[in-house]
Amino acid sequence: MNILRITFLLFCLLSAFLVQSKQTTLPKHYVCYRADVPLKIDGKATESCWQKVPWTDDFCDILGDQGPVPRFRTRAKILWDNNFLYIFALIQEPHIWANVTHRDDVIFQDNDFEVFIDPDGDTHNYYEYEMNALNTQWDLRLTSPYRDGGIAITSWNFDGMFSAVNLDGTINNPADTDRCWSVEIAFPMKSFRDSTGVIPVKTGDQWRINFSRVEWQILIKDGHYLKKTNPGTGRSLPEDNWVWSPQGTVNMHCPEKWGYLQFSDQVAGTGITTFHPDPEDVVKVELRNLYYAQGKYKSEYQKFAESMNKLSSVDPGLHLLKINPVIRITAKGYEIAAKLKQSTQTWHINESGRVWADRVP
């Protein structure tokens, strides 16, 4: 096992202990229109349907407004058809460089572009994809977030996936100034079937998705790119993390904070589909806040709270909940159930962080 892989595993363990912040607002959203022709994956997005769909908002710091404004611009577009989910991203970069050349190595040691997808939105069995300017790829499936003891299955692949990079400049050449690099990706829809059960996609379906860009601060020395270091330690300065939908914490593995992707059957450019927030998301957000509170309670009392009165002792704001939750202690931990007054659907969350709903008759 190489040192970069060990570093990655240590990062995974540490991220499990990051303190989660209360979720108070819904993340960003994007309506995904259909492509009218099979797309040529060349990193250029020259097909007319690409020109007819909007860009995402410019990426921001992973912390949102609490973080600094990114130094360089990043934005993306999304399309779909029956066979693929297509991603295109334009990445402003005055110095394009990359070193990692082996698939499934730790790509974020380079500047990279990353995609995170959770089709059924339960925060378990989700997908991560990273690529650098050399089109070196790393794809993996996560059983659950690292905070919940999740395992990264790095041997898993997006079989039948296509990706390409287009450079507006030169790579690994410090002697000039570059403009940008762009990536184009086609994820096979069939890859999402086994762990989610939400294939085939139909209009109105909503997935959870986010994009991330890792950017290192560099200097040029003796004709080479080098990462800037902290003079006191000699270690590389922390990377910047720029994302589409802010996480509020330096941790991409909080799927409940990713953006919403709503599928539309309209072909790109033929009309406008309105994004409709799912009213049931209010319940899921409130249950997630109870999950955060249970984590705090367990840390303080070495057990889970069996009532709302006890849980409110670590988060007095819970009295403002829009739901009337029921807590049940189980052999493994707990289960909390709740529903909206006007809904027939009951939602659940447990100590593993998974969210699910009872089947509606």
Buried (B, 14 or more C-beta within 10 A) or exposed (E): EEEBEEEBBEEBEEBBEBEBBEBEEBBBBBBBBBBBEEBBBBBEBEBEBBEBBEEBEBBBBBBBEEBEEBEBEBBBBBBBBEBBBBBBBBBBBEBBBBEBEEEBBBBBBBBBBBBBBBBBBBBBBBBBBBBBBBBBBBBBBBBBBBBBEBEBEBEBBBEEBBBBBBBBBBBEBBEEEBEBBBBBBBBBBBBBEEBBEBBEBEEEBBBBBBBBBBBBEBEEEEEEBEEEEEEEEEEBEEBBBBBBBBBBBBBBBBBBBBBBBBBBEBBBEEEEBEEEEBEBBBBBBBBBBBBBBBBBBBEEEEEBBEEBEBBBBBBEEBEEBEBEBBBEBEEEEBBBBBBBEEBEEBBBBBBBBBBBBEEEE
